[in-house]
Amino acid sequence: MNIERLKEIRQDRDLYQKDVANFLGIKQQQYSEYELGSVLISIEKLSKLADFYNTSVDYLIGRTDERKPYPKSILK
């Protein structure tokens, strides 16, 4: 995973690690480990981060450089 992107997008929005950690319901230390790449992020947390930053999971993990989120689909 492109861990640099997590730090970049947070800093672009002038947020601290503790701000994002609070949003995710985790401790700042755990979020720091996400940014360092020493702990893998669950898909649920990645999805929450994508919504929080108004982008896609693919952008967060470095699969695309397009910041715009994908359109929401309606599953039946």
KOLDOZA-826195 format. One record per residue (C-alpha): residue in one letter; x, y, z. Coordinates in pm, whole numbers, plus 32768, in hexadecimal, padded with zeros to 4 digits. Each point is the difference from the previous one (the first is absolute). Layout:
! residues N
<pt A,<X,Y,Z>>
...
This chain:
! residues 76
<pt M,<8000,8000,8000>>
<pt N,<8071,8161,7FBA>>
<pt I,<8023,8073,8169>>
<pt E,<808D,8151,7F97>>
<pt R,<7EAB,805C,7F76>>
<pt L,<7F59,7FE2,8155>>
<pt K,<80EF,80FC,8093>>
<pt E,<7FED,80E8,7ED2>>
<pt I,<7E86,8010,7FF4>>
<pt R,<7FEE,803D,8177>>
<pt Q,<8100,8116,7FF1>>
<pt D,<7F57,809B,7ECE>>
<pt R,<7ECF,8033,80DC>>
<pt D,<80CC,808B,8125>>
<pt L,<7F99,7EE0,80E2>>
<pt Y,<80C3,7F59,8116>>
<pt Q,<8018,7E89,8029>>
<pt K,<7F2A,801B,8139>>
<pt D,<7EE9,80A7,7F35>>
<pt V,<7FEF,7EDD,7F0C>>
<pt A,<802A,7F02,8117>>
<pt N,<7ED8,809A,80BA>>
<pt F,<7F2D,7FE8,7EC5>>
<pt L,<805B,7E90,7FDD>>
<pt G,<7FC8,7FBB,8171>>
<pt I,<8165,7F91,803E>>
<pt K,<812C,8084,80BE>>
<pt Q,<80F6,80EE,7F5B>>
<pt Q,<8117,7EFE,8029>>
<pt Q,<7F3E,7F01,7F34>>
<pt Y,<7FC1,80FB,7EEC>>
<pt S,<8172,8059,8003>>
<pt E,<804D,7E91,7FC2>>
<pt Y,<7F17,8009,7ED1>>
<pt E,<80C3,8124,7F6F>>
<pt L,<814B,7F56,8049>>
<pt G,<7F88,7EC1,7F58>>
<pt S,<804B,7F2B,812F>>
<pt V,<7E91,7F9C,802A>>
<pt L,<7F0C,7FA8,7EEB>>
<pt I,<7EBE,80C6,7FEC>>
<pt S,<7EB9,7F3F,7FF6>>
<pt I,<7F20,802F,7ED1>>
<pt E,<7EFB,809C,80E6>>
<pt K,<80F6,8109,8075>>
<pt L,<8078,803E,7E9B>>
<pt S,<7E9A,802E,7F91>>
<pt K,<7FC0,80F7,811B>>
<pt L,<813C,80BF,7FA4>>
<pt A,<7F99,8011,7E93>>
<pt D,<7EAF,8091,8066>>
<pt F,<80A7,80EE,80F6>>
<pt Y,<80EE,8084,7EF7>>
<pt N,<7EF9,7FF2,7EEB>>
<pt T,<80D6,7F1E,7F29>>
<pt S,<8017,7E91,7FA4>>
<pt V,<80AB,7EE0,80AF>>
<pt D,<80C5,7FCD,7EBE>>
<pt Y,<808D,815F,8023>>
<pt L,<805F,7FC4,816B>>
<pt I,<80BA,7EC0,7FAD>>
<pt G,<80AB,808E,7ECC>>
<pt R,<7F45,7F43,7EEF>>
<pt T,<7F97,8147,7F5B>>
<pt D,<806C,816A,8007>>
<pt E,<7E9A,8078,7FD1>>
<pt R,<7F8C,809E,8147>>
<pt K,<7E94,8016,7F9C>>
<pt P,<7F2D,7EEE,80A2>>
<pt Y,<7F49,7F00,7F32>>
<pt P,<7E8B,8035,7FD5>>
<pt K,<7F32,7F4F,8108>>
<pt S,<7F53,7ECB,7F7E>>
<pt I,<7EA8,7F8B,8060>>
<pt L,<8003,7E8E,804F>>
<pt K,<7EB8,7F44,7FEA>>
